[in-house]
């Protein structure tokens, strides 16, 4: 299941006029019976909560004082999450005529219309505190303390990510919590401003609305709801239409296939997605059979050509809430599918218990889930849900694996044919397709269960440079776009299928041929459009526009390639 916890406000949400109905308590009990956790997040002081709501034992944690205090019902221990109230603050408020001043461990509260006086006192005393509104209540807390910060501490204690939490509330002070969690819900009686920012609004108010939410969570883990949420998850890019509407991939529960030939832009799109995954706090485990993601900063790398990480090492890293890149270069090509299956089986226990990792990223999926599976295989037929699979040709991937895919992203030449290959392999009806030529940075996207057919998206590029496919470009077959040394009259046909062969031919080709391709700008074009290395292309382009000698430019180009791709060998 994706949602392991529900965080709920008390007054105006779970409770009405301070009281929680028995039917709501029964619904909370069902949540616990399902294996999920409950967190109560309230603006009330702890003593008030314990007195007014005796069934606080249903909750794993209670976040009181609007994020300022954490209480564990099991141990009956509490701790302040920020500095305590300075005595000067409530004293000065009372001296200036503010009535009904309530003082907790970390919070001072009063009511409208005293907010202006509160602000003046904070200014005059030089206190770094802010006013937080809860309808007519006026709460004062240190800057940065709110329901979201308090909930984060509780989730850290449970080792649960905020992406595996549903939050529900009704007032302004609930907004940070609703925005923080993967799904933010407003009950029907919520303020209009809260309803507008929630992912959805219940049909009924107060506790009945919470019961309604719980029923949906227990029924389908909010799968039906999340399929229609269009403002959360992972930004893929902007649709190539008049509206330029943002296109989001669901953050949880759906699997994605990225398919297209080498050098077609897969790496650029995937790198951007992974960066945004990491930035948003989604944990991923990436299986890297060719060492293409070595040094990818948003994750911790395990393994190298001489060392294969154990399942326990991978699990230990994931349990500590880090993202992982599992380098499989030390594993023989024929053994990689079996090792991947074994690792996935073991990691799925963590997914079942903690909802993490949120994403499994499987590069070269045709190697990990090959279509030519031997009879009696023990290989997994399909990866877990919320997998990002990357391949050249869909037909080389196992059918059972392709059947799990919800979103197809086709890149490179003839992307419509890539989607056709996908459909033919699965023997499913094709969507309406027209021949499409993609511009640089564009992808063709098909949400299989959506009403809309495939459409072009201008993919959001990554923000940091990432050396993708270093070994592939240095040593492998680029599949498309080999560099051909022909010379001015086309007398030669020397094909460089990778950068190592390019270096060999560059060192031996005659001066006239070298000068011809240099002056035509062919080298920088190849590095830019086929090798997809903008920095190298820019460096070589500056050489092409100068009047350097053949010997100087040849040496400079070769040195630049070796520095970026083969210097460590």
N, C-alpha and C positions, 0 to 999 in steps of 0.2 A: 504494500500500500504506500501511497505517496504522502498522505497526511497522517502524521503520527501524533499530533497534538492540536488541541483547540485552546486558544487564549481568549477569555471572555471578560468583558467589563461586568461590573455588578449593577450599580444603580442605573435604571433606565434601559438596561439590556437584559441581563438574567433576572433581575428583580424589578418589581413594580411597587412603588411606595415602600421600598425597603424589604419587601417580602418575596421569597421564591416559592412558586407553586410546587406542589408535590409531583405533578406531572413532569415539571422541568427537572426535578431531582432524579426521578426515574430515568429520564433521558441521559442525564449525566452519568448515572450508574451504568447504563448501556455502553457509554463511551469507554469507561474503564474496563468493562467486560470484553470489549473488542481488542484490548491490548494498547489502546491509545492513551495518551496522557492529557490531563486537564491543568491549565494554569489560570488562576484568578488574578486579574490585573485591575486594580481599583484605585481611585483617588482617596478613598477613605483611610483613616488611620487604622493601624492593626487592631487595637483594642475594640474599636467599633465593629470591625469585620467579625472578630471572634464572638462578640456578643450577639450581633444581629443575625449571623448565619452559622448555626451550629454544625452544618454539614460541610464545613471547610475541609474535613478529612477526605472528601472526594478528590481534592486537588493535590497534585504533586508538589506544586509551589504556589504561594500567594505573594504577589507583588503588590505592596501597599504604598500609600502615600505618593501615588502617581509616579512610581518608579524609584522612590527614595529608600524603600525598605524591602527586604526579602525575608520571607518566613517559610519554614518547612513544617507542615502539619505533622509529619511522622516523628520528627525529633523535638518539635515545639521550640526550635531555635530560630532566632531572628538576627539579622545584621543590617546595619545601615549601609547603603550603597553610595552615600555621599556625605559631605560634612553636615554636622548637626546644626540646628537652628541657633543663631546667635541671640542671646537674651535681649540685646538692644532692639531687635526688630519688633517683636510683639509688644514690648514695653512702649516703644515710640508710637506704634500704631494706636494703642489704647490711649496714650497721652493726647493724640490728635483727634480723638473722638470716634475712632473706628470701633464699632460694636461687633459682638459675635466673632471674636478672634479665636480661632482654634489652632493649637500648637501641637504638632507631632514631633517625632524624632528629627525629621529632615524637612518637614513641610509646615508652612503657616498658611492658614486659609481664612477667608472671610467671604463676604457676599457683595454683589452689585448693589449700590453704585460706588463702592469704596475703592475701585481700581485706581482712580486718579490719585487719591491720597497714598495708596500703597506705592505707586510709582514715585511720588515725591519723596517718600521716606527712604526708599531704596537709593535714590539719587543723593539725598542728604547724608545718609550713613555710608555711602560709597560701597555698597554691597553688590557683588556680582551675582545677582539673582534675577530671574525673569518671572513674569506673570503668565500663568496658564489658565485659560478659561474652561469651565465645565458647566455650560449653560449659564446659570446665574451665580455659580460658585467662582470665587477668585482665589487661585492657589499660587503660592510663591515658593519656588524651588531654585537651587543653584542652576546656572546655565548649563544646558546639555543633559539635564536629568528630565526624563519623561517616561511615558509608559513603554516606549520602544527600548530605551536603554535598560530599564528594569527587566523587561522580558528577555532581552539578550543575555543577561546574567543567568536567569533561570534556565534558558535553553543551553547555555554553556555547561551548567551543572548536569543537565540530562544528556549532553553530547548530541543534541538535536539541532539541525540547521533551521533557520527561519524559513527556508524554502519548503519545509515539511510541516508548516504550521498554518492553520486557519485562524484568523482573528475576527472577533465580532464586537461591535460597539454601537454607540448612539450619539456621542457628543464630540466637541472639538478636541478635547484632550485624548480621544481615542485615535485620532487621525495618524499620528506617527506610528502607532502599533499596526494599524490597518495597512499602511503603506509599506511597512517593513516586511510583513509576512507574505507568503506566496499568494494567499487569497485573503482579501479584506472584505468583510461583510457588514452591512448596516441593517439593523432591525427596522421594521416598518415605521416605528415611531421616531426614528433618528432625525436629527436636524437635516435640513435640505442640503446644506453644504457637505455633510458627511455622506449622504446618499449619492451625491454627484461624484464623489471620489472613490466610492466603494466599487468593488468588482461586481457585486450584485446586492440587491435589497430583498430581504425576506418579505413574504406576503402578509405575515402577521407580526404584531408588535411584541416587545418585551420578551418574557420567557417563552411564549409560544413561538416567537421567531427563532429563538435559540433551539427549541425542540425541532422546528422545521429544518434548520441547518443540520442538526445532528442526524436527522433521518436521511438527508441526502448524502452525508458523509458515509454513513453506515451502508447505504444502498450501493453506491458506485464510486466512492472516494472522490466525489465531485467531478468525475470524468465528463459528464454531460455539460456541466457548467463551464469547465475550463476550456472546452473546445471552442467556446464562443468569446472567450476573453481575448481582446486584441490589443491590450496595452501593457502586457507583462510578458516576461519570457526573454527570448533572445532576439535582438534586432537583427534581421537579415539584411535589410536595406530598404530602398524605396521603389515602389512599383513604377514602371515606366509608362505612366499615363498622365493625364492632365492634372489629376489631384496630387500626384507624387506621394501617395499615401504610404506611411511606414508599414513594412511587412514584418511580422513577428513570428518566430517559431515558438511553440509552446515550451515553457521551461521544464515541464515535467510530463511524463507519461506517453510521449509520442516519439517514434523513431524516424530517423532521417537518412536518406541515401544521397550521397554526392557522387555523381558519375560523369566520366568524361576522360578523354585521352590525356597522357602526360603533356605538360606544357600548355594546358588549356585554361589554367586559372584556378584549378581546384585548391592549390596550396594557398593562394591569396585569400579566397573565400573562407577556407577552413581556419586559417590562422586568425583572421578577424573574429570568427565565431568563438574560437577558443579564448581569445583575449577578453571578449565580452562575457563569456561564461565565468572566467576567473574574476573579473571585475565585479560582477553581480553576486559573487559568492556561491555559484553552483560548483560543486565538487565533481571532477571528472577523473576517470582512469583511462589513459590512452595506451593502446597496444601499438607499438612502433616496430614493425618487423625489419625496417631498413635503416634505422638510426636517423630518420629525417627530422626528428624533433629534439635531437640532442642539444642541450643548452637552452631549451625553450623555458624562459624565465618564470612564467606563471605557475609552473609545476616543478616537482622534484623528480629528477631522473633516477631511475634504478636500472642497472645493467649496462653492459658494454660488449664489444665483440669477444671479450675473454671471460665474461662473468654473467651468469644468468641469475636474476634475483629469485628468491624462493617465494612461495605463496605467503608465508608468514611475514616476510619483509614487506610485501605489498600491502597486506592487510593491516599491519602495524602502522604503516604510513597513512593509510586511508582512515583508520580509526582515530588518528590524531587530527583529522579533518583537513589534511593536505591533499592537493591533487597530485596525481602520479603519472609519469610517463614510463611505461615498462618497455625497455629496450630489448629486443629479441634478436639482435645480431649474433649473439653467442649461441643461438639455437639453429640447428639445421633446418633448411626450408621445409623438408618433409615432416619434421617434428613440430613445427610451429602450430598447426591446427590443434593437435592434441594438447599441447601445453596451454594454449589459449583457452580451450574448453575446460581444462582442469582449474585454471585460475578463475575463470568466470563462475564456475560452480561454487568455489569457496567464497568468492567475494559476494555472491548473491545472498549469503547468510547475513552479511553486514547490511545489504540493501533491505532485507526483510526486517531486520531489527531496528536500524536507524534511518532507513530511507536513503542511504548514501552508498556509493557515489551517485549523484544525480544523473550523470551521463557516463556511458561507456563509449569511447571513441576507438574505432577499429579501422586502422589504415590497411590498405591492400586487403580488403575484405574477401576478395576472391581467393586469397591464399588461406585465410583463417576459416572461411566457410565455403570451401570449393564445391562446385557443382558436381564434380565426379567423385562422389562419396562412395567408398567401398561398402559392400554388403556387410552387415553386422558391425558397423562402426560404432564406437562409443563417443564420437564427437557430438557436441551439442548441435541440435538441428537449427536452433535460433538463439540469438543473443537476447539478453534481458531487454525489457521495454526501456525507452529513452536511450537508444543507442544511435550514434552517428557513424554510419558506415561509409567508407570511401573506397571506390573501385574504378577501374578503367571501363570495363564492360559488364553490365548487369547480368548478362546471360552466363557469365562465369561464376556467379554466386549461387549458392544452393537455393532452391525454390522455397523451402520452408523459411529460410532467412528473409528472402525478399517479401514473403507474405506478411511479415511483421511491419513493413515500412508504411508510414503514414504520409510522409512528404518526400517527394523526389526533386532533387536539384540537379539539373543537367547543365554542363558547362562545355565550352569549346565548340568545335565545328559540328554542325547538324545536331543541335541538342534535341530537336524534335524526334530524331531517329533514336537517340538514347532512350527517350521515354517509350518509344515504340518497342525497343528491345526489351525493356522492363516488362511491358504488358504482354508481349509475345511469350516471354519466359514463364510468366505466371498464368498464361492462357486466360487473361481477363480483357474486358473491353477497353479499347483505347479511347482516351478523351479526344475531343476534336482538336486536330493538330494542323498547323500550317507550317510550311518550310520557314525556318527562322535563321537569320544570321545575327549572332550576338556581337555587340561592340565590346571593346576591352572593359573588363570590370562588370559585365552583365552576366546573369544566369537565368535559366528558364526554370520556373518553380511550379510544381503541381502538388496541391493539397488534395490527396486522393479522395478524401471524404467530404470535401467542400463542394459547394455549388458551382464555383468558378473553375473554368478550365485552366490549363497551363498559361502562365503569363510571365513577362520579362521583368526582372528586378535588377536595379542598379545596386549591386552588393556593396555593403559597407566595408571598406578596406580596413586592414589592421593598422594600428597606430605605431607599432614598433617593427623594426626590421627583424626578420627571422630567416635564418639560413635553412630554407627548406630544400629537401632533395639534394643535399650536398653530394652524397655518394652516387645518387642516380645520375646527376648531371656530370659528375666527374668520370664515372666508370660505366654506367649502364647504357641501355638503348633507349633513346628519347622517344621512340615510337613514331613521332612525327617531327619534321623540322630539322633534320640533320643539316649541318653546314657542308656545302659542296664548293670546293675550290675548282673553278672552271677557267679563270683567266679571261682576258678581254675578248678573245675570239672563240671561247668555248671549247678549246682543244682538250682541256683536262676534265676529269670526272672523279676527283678525290673526295670521298665522302667521309666526313667526321661525324660519327654518331654520338659522340660525347666529348667532354672537354679534354680528356687525356689524348684521344686520337686527334683532336684539333691541335694540341700542342705539338704532337709528333709531326703532323703535316705542315704546320706553320714553320717549324724549324727546317724542313727540307724543301719547301716549295720555292720556286725561282723568284727572283726579285721582282720581275715584271708582274707576275700573278699577284704577289703580295700587295704591290703598289696599286694595282687595279682595284682589288676589293677594299683596300684601305680608303682610297679616294672616293669610292662609291658609297662609303658608309655601311658596307655590308656587315662588318664585324659587330658594330654597336647595335645594329638592327637585330642581329641574331641573338645577342646577349639580352636585349630588351624584350623581344617578343617570344622567343623560344625558351631561353634559359630563365627568363623572368627575373633577372638580376638588374634592377634599375641602377644601383650604385656602380656596378661593373660597366654597364652600358654607358653611363655618363663619363666614367673615367676614360674609356676607350674612345668615346666620341670626341673628347678634347684632343686626343692624339690624331684622330682622323682630320680634324680641322686645322692642324698645324702642318708646317712644312718640314717635319723631321725626316731623317734619312730612313731607308728601309731597315738598316741594322738597328737603329735606335728604337723605332716604333715596334719592330718585331719583338725585340727584347722587352720593351715596356708592356706590351699586351700579354706576352707569355708570363712575365713576372706577376702581373696583376691577377691572372687566372690562378697561378700557383699559390699566391698569398691567400686567396679566398677559398680555394678548394682542395689543394693538395699539399699545403705547407707542412701539415702535421704528419705526413707519411714519411 
